[in-house]
Amino acid sequence: MSKPSGNRRAKRTPPGLPTREQVLEFIQTSDRIVGKREIGKAFGLKGQEKIALKKLLKDMAEEGLIDGKRTAYHRMGGVPKVTVLKVMDIEDGEAFAVPDAWQPDDGSPPPRIRILESKKGKHRHAALKIGDRILARNEQAGSGWQAHIMKKLPARTEGLMGVVEIDASGKGWLAPVDKRIRNSSPIADLGGAEEGQLVLAEPAGRGPRAGVKVVEVLGDPLAPKSFSLIAISKHGIPNIFPETTLAEAERAAKLPLSDDKREDLRHLPIVAIDPSDARDHDDAIWAEPDGEGGFKAVIAIADVSFYVRPGGALDREARKRGNSVYFPDRVVPMLPEILSADVCSLRQGEARAAMACHVSISASGKITSTRFSRAIVKIDEVIPYEEAQRRIDEKDAAKNLQNLWACWKVLDAARTARDPLELELPERRVMLDDQGKIAEIAVRERLDAHRVVEEFMITANVAAAKALEKKTAPVMYRIHETPGREKLVALRDYLETFGRKLALGQVITPGLFNRMLKDVTDESERAQVMEAVLRTQTQAYYGPANAGHFGLSLASYAHFTSPIRRYADLLVHRALVDAYGLEQPKPKLDLPPASGLSDKDRENLSPIADAISKTERRAMEAERDTIDRYVAAWLSGRVGETFKTRITGVQSFGFFATIEGLGGDGLVPVSTLGSDYFTYDEKAQSLVGERSGVTYSTGDRLELKLGEANALTGALKFVPLDSDGNPIEARGNRPQPRGKGKPQHKRKFAQGKRGRPGNIRHQGKKKR
């Protein structure tokens, strides 16, 4: 018999009705969502027993034994056996989450749940990132919780930042700022937002029909700094430092430099050559002839490991961020500004802590000896690239600058003999005025000054990797693997369409690709082949198991030269501290004592390698998205103009093109190519007109008219032109019907649905 608490009278438990303890045990041990239906079925209840169960569950909820609704009960104060979790943190490659809908009656904080991710087999899921939502099976583990992924749920954060639009009937719609999201969402609650404002929203209920509700108004979507704010929110980039981290940074900044424990290099006229708008200075270089045709050189790098120590709040936050993220209008730093832009930065005329790489370079450009030390340096001068180049060109350079150029020529000769991959990858530069508005967008000029610094950095990175190998110490390698066979087969098939051959039996080297490109004299064809070679390359990543760096044609390579902005470099510095016995005296301040590797990292670098590889990709996507938005904003006033473009990709639904010298990918839908039927040749990466024979292939250069430029999504849309320079009449070009109540005349930002082209045929294997 079950006895209700309080003043309620005890009632006889109907036959078959479970006790409170049995209900609680069933909820706790079930491997699926538990509701009234599941409980009734488990205990074989029928008729009046089901009615009694409803009353029992209501009583248990009132007594605080269970929480939830009819469809999902769980123990009060606990975590549902099966529920939706939201990933809030990534540490060393492990994801931690909280219940997505946590509203306990006692106001207690949500539990931090460790996600157990399957790495192989049928249960493997795509890598999680902050903001992801999953359906998970949860269980207690000791005093904490852990979860097993059942299903990764569709992302909803990307579609919940947008611009408010109001249709003719007064209904609000959320126009997405992500160009991959094609449709607007109905707004159930404007939350005080007005038309045209950039907002954050969340689902107003279950299902798409429930719409969204505005939870935060961000302001003018086209205002300065909005584009980077969109990228930060969309990609879940941590951009606010916890108070504990800032407090530790303040303490670390007061660490004294011990003259007796550091090599004093303040007498060297060492210089930092950086972009004119550099926000921090990681590195400085010096060289002088050795009298035998070679050089002695010092590459001094900010000694970040002295200030950011394993186990502290600074280190935890740096591991989570993985790297700094650079936008045209701001930087989201890996370290607080007092360190990244001040104490760690190698500033002109000020004594700074440095990790010094001493190398001897032979007349043939080979590294003959290496030594690492903790040092004190005083930067003689910080010189912008353009100014350093001017001094050399005008023969107005001081002796130390002349020595750097002479040493570079020796190193460059060795680079030429190594024959690394040479691809033309122009870098877009967005320049803003004092109000944060776009002043100019241009391709960054590639100077010898850039090559000089780059070659010194590569030299130091190689020296660090080989030094750690010699000491049998852990190494965080920068790895770029040789292209896989599948990609090489695709390249071979593609080259065959040009009448060119690629023998797969030979050893694949960067030089092979270089010679391939050099043999192509036709400019258009060369652009196509270069695009194909670029697609063949694998993505670089970090790892403790060496697999070489294919692109640079190096057997061992690590990142050592940018610890202010990359956690990988900080780990290499810590490994060098251990390997060379460079530990400094224990700080008297309240800071972790050691500056070498933690025991955890010393034993296994794989988890943090995976984590920082992911944060690097996240940063690259965010930076690229932001540049695309700036380019689209820059072009929004030039809609209708004709531009010289190059095709960067071809698909069955159309092709993508970029404006030469500016960038910004835009779509040309196949439906706009005229009345001809186009066949998609996957092997040749081409669209071919069946009647006209007109071909659009990756790498082709052509003139296109800019039809749309959406600054909020970064999306461009081009209009193809005929031989007379007039827009080609689109096949079946007629207005698309709109859904009931959707904005008709005020859809400034939203993209329409992408329909399936009706004039396309696919040739070649299907993509799986």
C-alpha positions in Angstrom: 0.0 0.0 0.0 1.2 3.5 -0.9 0.8 6.3 1.7 0.7 9.9 0.4 2.5 12.5 2.4 1.0 15.6 4.0 -2.7 15.6 5.0 -3.9 13.6 2.1 -5.7 10.4 3.1 -4.0 7.1 2.3 -5.7 5.2 -0.5 -5.5 1.6 -1.4 -3.2 0.9 -4.2 -5.2 -0.7 -7.1 -4.0 -4.2 -8.1 -1.0 -3.9 -10.5 -0.3 -0.3 -9.7 3.5 0.2 -9.0 4.7 1.7 -5.8 6.6 5.1 -5.7 9.9 3.2 -5.3 9.1 1.0 -8.3 8.3 4.1 -10.4 11.5 5.8 -9.4 13.6 2.7 -10.1 12.0 2.3 -13.5 12.6 6.0 -14.4 16.2 5.8 -13.2 17.1 2.6 -15.0 15.2 3.0 -18.3 17.4 3.4 -21.4 14.7 5.5 -23.2 12.5 8.5 -22.5 10.0 7.7 -19.8 6.4 9.0 -19.8 3.1 7.9 -18.5 2.6 5.6 -21.4 5.9 3.9 -20.9 5.3 3.4 -17.2 1.8 2.0 -17.9 3.1 -0.4 -20.5 6.0 -1.6 -18.3 3.7 -2.6 -15.5 0.9 -3.9 -17.7 -1.7 -1.3 -16.5 -5.2 -1.2 -17.9 -8.4 0.8 -17.6 -8.8 2.2 -14.0 -5.2 1.4 -13.2 -4.0 4.0 -15.8 -6.3 6.6 -14.2 -4.8 5.7 -10.8 -1.3 6.0 -12.3 -2.0 9.5 -13.5 -3.0 10.5 -10.0 0.1 8.7 -8.5 2.4 10.6 -10.8 0.8 13.9 -10.0 1.2 13.2 -6.3 4.8 12.2 -6.8 5.5 15.5 -8.6 3.8 17.5 -5.9 5.9 15.7 -3.3 9.1 16.6 -5.2 10.0 13.0 -6.1 9.8 13.5 -9.8 9.9 16.3 -12.3 8.7 16.5 -15.9 5.6 16.3 -18.0 3.4 13.4 -19.1 5.8 12.6 -21.9 9.1 12.8 -20.0 9.6 12.2 -16.2 12.8 12.1 -14.3 13.9 12.0 -10.7 13.8 15.5 -9.1 17.2 17.0 -8.9 18.7 14.5 -11.3 19.2 14.3 -15.0 16.6 12.6 -17.3 17.8 9.2 -18.5 17.3 10.4 -22.0 17.3 14.1 -22.8 18.6 16.8 -25.0 22.0 18.2 -24.1 23.7 21.4 -25.3 27.5 21.3 -25.6 29.0 24.2 -23.6 32.7 23.4 -23.5 35.5 21.5 -25.2 38.5 20.5 -23.2 41.3 18.5 -24.6 39.0 17.2 -27.3 36.3 16.1 -24.7 32.9 17.7 -24.9 31.0 18.8 -21.8 27.3 19.7 -21.9 24.3 20.7 -19.8 20.6 19.8 -20.2 19.2 22.0 -22.9 16.0 22.8 -20.9 17.1 23.0 -17.2 14.5 24.6 -15.0 14.7 23.0 -11.5 12.3 24.3 -8.9 15.1 24.8 -6.4 17.1 27.0 -8.8 20.1 24.7 -8.7 22.7 25.1 -11.5 22.7 22.5 -14.3 25.1 19.6 -13.9 28.2 19.4 -16.1 27.9 16.2 -18.2 30.9 14.6 -19.9 30.0 13.4 -23.4 31.5 10.0 -24.4 32.0 10.1 -28.1 32.4 6.9 -30.1 35.5 7.1 -32.4 34.7 4.3 -34.7 32.0 1.9 -36.0 28.4 2.5 -36.7 28.0 4.7 -33.6 30.6 7.2 -34.7 29.3 10.8 -34.9 30.7 14.0 -36.4 33.0 15.9 -34.0 31.0 18.1 -31.6 31.5 21.8 -31.2 30.3 24.4 -28.7 26.6 25.0 -29.2 25.8 21.6 -30.7 22.6 19.8 -29.4 22.4 16.1 -29.0 19.9 13.5 -27.8 21.8 11.5 -25.2 21.4 8.6 -22.8 22.7 9.8 -19.4 24.1 8.0 -16.4 25.7 8.8 -13.1 29.5 8.1 -12.9 30.7 8.5 -9.3 29.7 11.9 -8.2 29.2 13.2 -11.7 27.4 12.5 -14.9 28.3 11.2 -18.4 26.3 10.8 -21.5 26.3 8.6 -24.6 25.2 10.2 -27.9 22.1 8.7 -29.4 21.6 11.3 -32.1 23.1 14.7 -33.1 20.3 17.1 -33.5 20.1 19.7 -36.3 22.0 22.9 -35.5 19.6 25.7 -34.5 22.0 28.4 -33.4 23.1 29.3 -36.9 19.5 30.0 -37.9 18.7 32.0 -34.8 20.7 35.0 -35.5 19.1 37.1 -38.2 17.4 40.4 -39.2 13.8 41.2 -38.3 11.6 41.8 -41.3 7.9 42.8 -41.3 5.6 41.8 -44.1 2.6 43.7 -45.4 0.2 42.2 -42.8 2.5 43.2 -39.9 3.8 39.8 -39.2 7.5 39.5 -38.2 10.0 37.2 -39.9 13.6 36.3 -39.0 15.8 36.5 -42.1 18.9 34.4 -41.6 22.4 35.7 -41.8 23.9 32.3 -42.8 23.9 31.9 -46.5 23.4 28.1 -46.1 20.0 28.7 -44.6 17.5 29.5 -47.3 14.3 30.3 -45.5 13.0 32.9 -43.0 11.4 31.8 -39.7 8.1 33.3 -38.4 8.6 35.4 -35.2 6.1 34.6 -32.5 7.5 37.2 -30.1 9.4 40.3 -31.3 10.6 41.0 -27.8 10.7 44.7 -28.5 12.8 44.3 -31.7 12.1 46.6 -34.7 12.3 46.0 -38.4 15.8 45.9 -39.8 17.5 45.1 -36.5 20.0 42.2 -36.0 18.7 39.9 -33.2 19.3 36.7 -31.4 16.3 34.4 -31.2 15.4 30.9 -29.9 12.6 28.5 -30.7 9.2 29.6 -29.3 8.0 26.0 -29.0 8.3 22.6 -30.6 8.3 22.3 -34.4 9.0 24.9 -37.1 5.4 26.2 -36.9 5.9 27.5 -33.4 8.3 30.1 -34.8 11.0 31.9 -32.8 11.1 34.5 -30.1 13.6 37.3 -30.0 15.9 37.1 -26.9 18.4 39.8 -27.6 18.5 42.9 -29.9 22.0 43.4 -31.3 21.3 46.6 -33.3 22.1 47.7 -36.8 23.2 44.7 -38.8 25.3 46.9 -41.2 27.0 48.9 -38.4 30.8 48.6 -37.9 31.8 45.4 -36.1 28.5 43.7 -36.7 30.0 41.3 -39.3 32.6 39.9 -36.9 29.9 39.7 -34.1 27.8 37.6 -36.4 30.8 35.2 -37.0 31.6 35.0 -33.3 28.0 34.1 -32.4 27.5 31.7 -35.3 30.7 29.7 -34.7 30.5 29.7 -30.9 33.9 31.4 -30.4 34.6 32.2 -26.7 35.1 36.0 -26.6 34.7 37.0 -22.9 37.4 36.1 -20.4 36.3 34.8 -17.0 37.2 37.0 -14.1 39.5 34.2 -12.7 41.4 34.3 -16.0 41.8 38.0 -16.0 42.9 38.0 -12.4 45.6 35.4 -13.0 46.8 37.4 -16.1 47.2 40.5 -13.9 49.3 38.4 -11.5 51.4 36.8 -14.2 52.1 40.2 -15.8 54.0 41.1 -12.6 56.5 38.2 -12.9 60.1 39.5 -12.7 62.7 38.5 -15.3 65.6 36.8 -13.6 68.8 38.1 -15.2 70.9 35.3 -13.7 68.6 32.6 -15.1 68.2 34.0 -18.6 70.7 34.5 -21.5 71.1 38.2 -22.0 70.6 39.1 -25.7 69.9 42.7 -25.2 73.1 43.7 -27.1 71.8 42.1 -30.3 70.2 44.6 -32.8 67.3 42.2 -33.2 64.3 43.4 -35.2 60.6 42.5 -35.6 59.2 42.7 -39.1 55.4 42.6 -39.0 52.3 43.9 -40.8 51.7 47.6 -40.2 48.5 46.8 -38.4 49.9 44.0 -36.2 48.2 43.8 -32.9 51.0 41.8 -31.3 54.6 40.8 -32.0 55.5 37.2 -31.5 58.9 37.1 -33.2 62.1 39.0 -33.9 65.1 37.9 -36.0 68.9 38.6 -36.2 71.7 37.2 -38.4 75.3 37.8 -39.1 77.8 36.1 -41.5 80.0 33.3 -40.0 82.9 34.1 -42.3 82.6 30.8 -44.1 79.7 31.6 -46.4 77.1 30.7 -43.9 75.3 32.5 -41.0 74.7 32.5 -37.4 71.1 33.5 -36.6 68.8 34.0 -33.6 65.0 33.7 -33.9 63.6 35.1 -30.6 60.0 34.2 -29.8 57.8 35.6 -27.0 58.3 33.4 -23.9 54.6 32.8 -23.3 55.2 29.6 -21.3 56.8 31.7 -18.5 53.5 33.5 -18.0 50.9 30.9 -18.9 51.5 27.8 -16.8 49.8 24.4 -16.9 46.9 23.9 -14.5 46.0 27.6 -14.1 43.0 29.6 -15.2 44.9 31.2 -18.0 45.9 27.8 -19.3 42.4 26.4 -19.2 41.0 29.3 -21.1 43.8 29.2 -23.7 43.3 25.5 -24.2 39.6 26.1 -24.8 40.2 28.9 -27.3 43.0 27.1 -29.0 44.1 30.1 -31.0 43.4 33.8 -31.5 40.8 34.7 -34.2 41.6 37.7 -36.4 38.9 39.9 -38.0 39.3 43.2 -39.9 37.8 45.2 -37.0 38.9 43.2 -34.0 40.8 40.3 -32.6 39.5 37.6 -30.3 42.8 36.8 -28.5 43.8 33.5 -27.0 45.3 35.4 -24.0 44.0 38.5 -22.2 45.2 41.8 -23.6 47.6 42.5 -20.8 49.7 39.5 -21.9 48.9 39.3 -25.7 49.3 43.0 -26.5 51.7 44.1 -23.7 53.8 41.9 -21.5 54.4 39.0 -23.9 54.5 41.1 -27.0 58.1 41.9 -28.2 57.8 45.7 -28.1 60.4 48.1 -29.4 62.9 49.3 -26.8 61.6 47.2 -23.9 63.2 44.2 -22.2 61.1 41.1 -22.9 61.2 37.4 -22.0 62.0 35.3 -25.0 62.6 31.7 -26.0 65.7 32.0 -28.3 66.4 29.6 -31.1 70.1 29.8 -32.0 71.0 28.2 -35.4 74.1 27.9 -37.5 73.3 27.8 -41.2 75.8 26.5 -43.8 76.5 28.1 -47.1 74.1 25.7 -48.7 71.3 26.7 -46.4 71.4 23.6 -44.1 71.0 23.9 -40.3 74.3 22.6 -38.9 73.7 23.2 -35.2 70.8 24.3 -32.9 70.5 25.6 -29.3 67.5 26.8 -27.3 67.6 29.2 -24.4 65.4 31.4 -22.3 66.6 34.9 -22.8 66.0 38.6 -22.3 65.8 40.6 -25.5 65.3 44.3 -26.3 63.8 44.8 -29.8 65.9 47.3 -31.7 63.1 48.2 -34.0 59.6 47.1 -35.1 59.5 47.5 -38.9 56.4 47.2 -41.2 57.0 44.8 -44.2 56.6 47.6 -46.7 59.1 49.8 -44.9 61.7 47.0 -44.7 61.2 46.3 -48.4 61.6 50.0 -49.2 64.9 50.3 -47.3 66.3 47.2 -49.1 65.1 48.4 -52.5 66.5 51.9 -52.0 69.7 50.6 -50.5 68.9 52.5 -47.3 68.9 49.5 -45.0 71.1 49.2 -41.8 73.6 46.4 -41.6 71.4 44.1 -39.5 68.6 44.3 -42.2 71.1 43.7 -45.0 72.4 40.6 -43.1 68.8 39.3 -42.8 68.3 39.5 -46.6 71.7 37.9 -47.2 70.9 35.0 -44.9 67.5 34.6 -46.5 69.1 34.1 -49.9 71.1 31.2 -48.5 67.9 29.7 -46.9 66.0 30.3 -50.1 68.5 28.4 -52.1 67.9 25.4 -49.8 64.1 25.9 -50.2 64.5 25.8 -54.0 66.4 22.6 -53.7 63.7 21.2 -51.4 61.1 22.2 -54.0 58.0 22.8 -51.8 54.5 23.2 -53.2 54.1 26.6 -55.0 50.5 27.6 -55.3 49.2 31.1 -55.9 46.9 31.8 -53.0 46.2 35.5 -52.9 45.2 36.9 -49.4 42.4 39.5 -49.3 42.9 42.4 -47.0 40.0 44.5 -45.7 41.1 48.0 -44.6 38.7 50.1 -42.4 38.6 53.8 -41.8 38.4 55.4 -38.3 34.6 54.9 -38.1 35.1 51.1 -38.8 33.7 51.4 -42.3 35.3 49.8 -45.3 37.9 52.0 -46.9 39.4 49.4 -49.3 39.5 45.7 -50.1 42.5 44.5 -52.0 44.8 41.5 -52.4 47.8 41.8 -50.0 50.9 42.4 -52.0 53.5 39.6 -51.7 57.0 41.1 -51.0 60.4 39.7 -50.5 60.1 41.0 -46.9 57.3 38.5 -46.3 59.5 35.7 -47.7 62.4 36.7 -45.5 60.4 36.4 -42.3 58.6 33.3 -43.5 61.9 31.5 -44.2 63.3 32.4 -40.7 60.1 31.1 -39.1 60.2 27.8 -41.0 63.9 27.4 -40.0 63.0 27.9 -36.3 60.0 25.5 -36.6 62.1 22.8 -38.2 64.9 23.3 -35.6 62.4 23.0 -32.7 60.9 19.7 -34.1 64.3 18.1 -34.7 65.7 19.3 -31.3 62.8 17.7 -29.5 63.2 14.5 -31.5 66.8 14.4 -30.6 65.9 14.7 -26.9 63.2 12.0 -27.4 60.7 14.6 -26.0 57.0 14.9 -26.9 56.4 16.9 -30.1 53.3 18.6 -31.2 53.9 18.3 -35.0 52.3 20.4 -37.7 51.2 17.7 -40.2 50.3 18.0 -43.8 49.9 14.5 -45.3 50.5 13.4 -48.9 47.3 13.5 -50.9 45.3 10.2 -50.6 44.8 7.8 -53.5 41.2 8.7 -54.0 42.0 12.4 -54.6 44.9 11.5 -56.8 42.6 9.3 -58.9 40.2 12.2 -59.3 43.0 14.5 -60.3 44.2 11.9 -62.9 40.8 11.7 -64.3 40.4 15.4 -64.4 43.8 15.9 -66.2 42.8 13.4 -68.8 40.1 15.8 -69.9 43.0 18.2 -70.9 44.9 15.4 -72.6 47.4 15.3 -69.7 48.6 12.3 -67.8 49.4 11.6 -64.1 51.0 8.3 -63.4 49.9 7.0 -60.0 52.7 4.5 -59.7 55.4 7.2 -59.1 56.3 8.8 -55.8 54.0 11.9 -55.3 56.1 14.9 -54.3 55.3 18.7 -54.2 57.8 19.1 -57.1 55.7 16.8 -59.3 52.8 19.3 -58.9 55.1 22.3 -59.5 56.4 20.8 -62.8 52.9 20.0 -63.8 51.8 23.6 -63.4 55.0 24.9 -65.0 54.3 22.8 -68.1 50.9 24.5 -68.6 51.5 27.6 -70.7 47.8 28.6 -71.4 46.8 31.0 -68.6 43.2 29.7 -68.4 44.2 26.1 -68.4 46.8 26.8 -65.7 44.2 28.3 -63.5 42.1 25.2 -63.9 44.9 22.8 -63.1 46.0 24.8 -60.1 42.4 24.7 -58.7 42.4 21.0 -59.2 45.8 20.6 -57.5 44.6 22.7 -54.6 41.5 20.4 -54.2 43.8 17.4 -54.1 45.6 18.7 -50.9 44.7 17.4 -47.5 44.0 19.7 -44.6 46.9 20.4 -42.2 46.4 19.4 -38.6 48.3 19.0 -35.3 49.3 15.6 -33.8 52.0 13.9 -31.8 52.8 11.2 -34.4 55.0 12.6 -37.2 53.7 12.3 -40.7 55.8 15.1 -42.3 54.7 18.3 -44.0 54.0 17.5 -47.7 53.4 21.1 -48.8 56.7 22.4 -47.3 58.5 19.2 -48.3 59.8 18.7 -44.8 60.2 15.5 -42.8 59.7 17.1 -39.4 57.9 20.3 -38.7 56.3 21.9 -35.6 54.8 25.3 -34.8 57.1 27.2 -32.5 57.0 30.9 -33.6 53.5 32.2 -32.5 52.7 31.2 -28.9 50.8 34.4 -28.2 48.1 33.3 -30.7 48.5 29.5 -31.0 48.3 26.9 -28.2 50.2 24.4 -30.3 53.3 26.7 -30.2 52.9 27.1 -26.4 53.0 23.3 -26.0 56.2 23.1 -28.1 57.8 25.8 -25.9 56.8 23.8 -22.8 58.4 20.7 -24.3 61.6 22.6 -24.9 61.6 23.9 -21.3 61.6 20.3 -20.1 64.0 19.0 -22.7 66.7 21.7 -22.2 66.2 22.1 -18.4 65.0 25.7 -18.8 62.7 25.9 -15.8 62.8 29.2 -14.0 62.6 29.8 -10.2 59.3 29.0 -8.6 57.2 32.2 -8.7 56.4 33.9 -5.4 53.1 35.0 -6.7 49.9 32.9 -6.6 50.6 31.0 -9.9 51.2 27.4 -10.9 54.8 26.5 -10.2 56.0 24.8 -13.4 56.2 26.1 -17.0 57.0 22.9 -18.8 54.4 20.3 -20.0 51.8 19.0 -17.6 52.0 15.3 -16.7 48.8 14.8 -18.7 50.2 16.3 -21.9 53.6 14.7 -21.4 51.9 11.3 -21.4 49.5 11.9 -24.3 49.3 14.9 -26.6 46.6 13.4 -28.8 43.5 14.8 -27.0 44.7 18.4 -27.1 46.0 18.0 -30.7 42.5 17.0 -31.8 41.0 19.9 -29.9 43.2 22.6 -31.3 42.9 21.3 -34.8 39.2 21.8 -34.4 39.5 25.3 -33.0 41.8 26.2 -35.9 39.3 25.1 -38.4 36.6 27.1 -36.5 38.7 30.2 -36.6 39.4 29.8 -40.4 35.7 29.5 -41.1 34.8 32.5 -39.0 37.5 34.6 -40.6 36.5 33.6 -44.1 32.8 34.2 -43.4 33.5 37.7 -42.1 35.7 38.6 -45.1 32.9 37.4 -47.4 30.5 39.7 -45.6 32.8 42.6 -45.9 33.3 41.9 -49.6 29.5 41.6 -50.2 29.0 44.9 -48.3 31.7 46.6 -50.4 30.0 45.3 -53.6 26.4 46.1 -52.5 26.7 49.5 -54.1 28.0 48.0 -57.4 25.2 45.7 -58.2 24.6 45.7 -62.0 28.3 46.2 -62.8 30.3 43.7 -64.9 33.4 42.0 -63.3 36.2 39.8 -64.5 35.7 36.5 -62.6 37.1 33.0 -62.4 35.1 29.8 -61.9 36.1 28.2 -58.6 33.7 25.3 -58.5 31.1 23.5 -60.6 28.1 21.5 -59.4 25.0 20.1 -61.1 22.9 23.1 -60.0 25.4 25.7 -61.4 28.8 27.1 -60.8 30.6 29.4 -58.4 32.8 32.3 -59.5 35.0 34.8 -57.7 35.9 38.3 -58.7 39.5 38.4 -59.6 41.6 40.6 -57.3 38.8 40.9 -54.8 37.3 37.6 -53.9 33.9 36.7 -52.8 32.3 33.6 -54.2 29.0 34.0 -56.1 26.6 31.5 -57.5 25.5 31.3 -61.1 22.4 28.9 -61.2 22.2 26.6 -64.1 18.7 27.9 -64.7 20.2 31.3 -65.7 22.4 29.9 -68.4 19.8 30.1 -71.2 17.5 27.7 -73.0 20.2 25.0 -73.6 20.3 21.8 -71.6 23.5 21.4 -69.6 25.2 18.1 -68.7 27.2 18.0 -65.5 30.5 16.2 -66.3 31.8 15.3 -62.8 35.2 14.0 -64.0 35.9 17.2 -65.9 34.2 19.5 -63.4 32.3 21.1 -66.2 28.8 22.0 -67.3 28.4 21.4 -71.0 25.6 22.7 -73.2 24.1 19.8 -75.2 23.2 21.9 -78.3 25.6 24.8 -78.1 28.6 23.0 -76.8 29.2 26.0 -74.4 31.3 24.8 -71.5 31.8 26.2 -68.0 34.7 24.6 -66.2 36.6 25.2 -62.9 39.3 27.7 -63.5 37.7 29.4 -66.5 37.8 33.2 -66.7 34.8 35.1 -67.8 32.9 38.3 -67.4 29.8 38.2 -65.2 27.3 40.8 -64.1 26.8 41.2 -60.3 23.1 40.5 -59.7 22.9 40.5 -55.9 25.3 41.2 -53.0 23.9 40.3 -49.6 26.1 41.9 -46.9 24.5 39.9 -44.0 25.1 36.4 -45.5 28.2 37.3 -47.5 26.4 35.7 -50.6 26.9 37.0 -54.1 24.8 36.1 -57.2 26.1 36.6 -60.7 24.2 37.0 -64.0 25.8 35.3 -67.1 26.4 37.4 -70.2 26.2 36.5 -73.9 28.9 37.3 -76.5 27.5 40.9 -76.8 27.7 41.5 -73.1 24.0 41.3 -72.5 22.4 39.2 -69.7 21.4 35.7 -70.9 17.6 35.2 -70.7 17.0 32.6 -68.0 15.1 29.5 -69.0 11.6 29.4 -67.5 12.3 32.6 -65.6 9.0 33.3 -63.8 8.1 34.5 -60.4 8.2 31.9 -57.6 5.0 31.5 -55.5 5.5 32.7 -52.0 4.1 31.1 -48.8 1.0 32.6 -47.2 1.8 35.7 -45.2 5.5 35.8 -46.1 7.1 39.2 -46.8 6.4 40.4 -50.4 8.1 43.7 -50.9 10.3 44.1 -47.8 12.5 41.0 -48.1 15.8 43.0 -48.1 18.0 40.3 -46.7 16.3 36.9 -46.9 17.2 34.4 -49.6 14.4 32.5 -51.4 14.1 28.8 -51.6 16.6 27.1 -53.9 14.5 25.1 -56.4 15.7 22.1 -58.3 16.9 23.2 -61.8 14.8 21.7 -64.6 17.4 21.8 -67.3 20.2 19.7 -65.9 21.5 16.2 -66.6 24.1 14.5 -64.5 27.0 12.5 -66.0 29.3 10.4 -64.0 29.0 8.6 -60.6 26.7 9.9 -57.9 28.3 11.4 -54.9 27.7 9.5 -51.7 
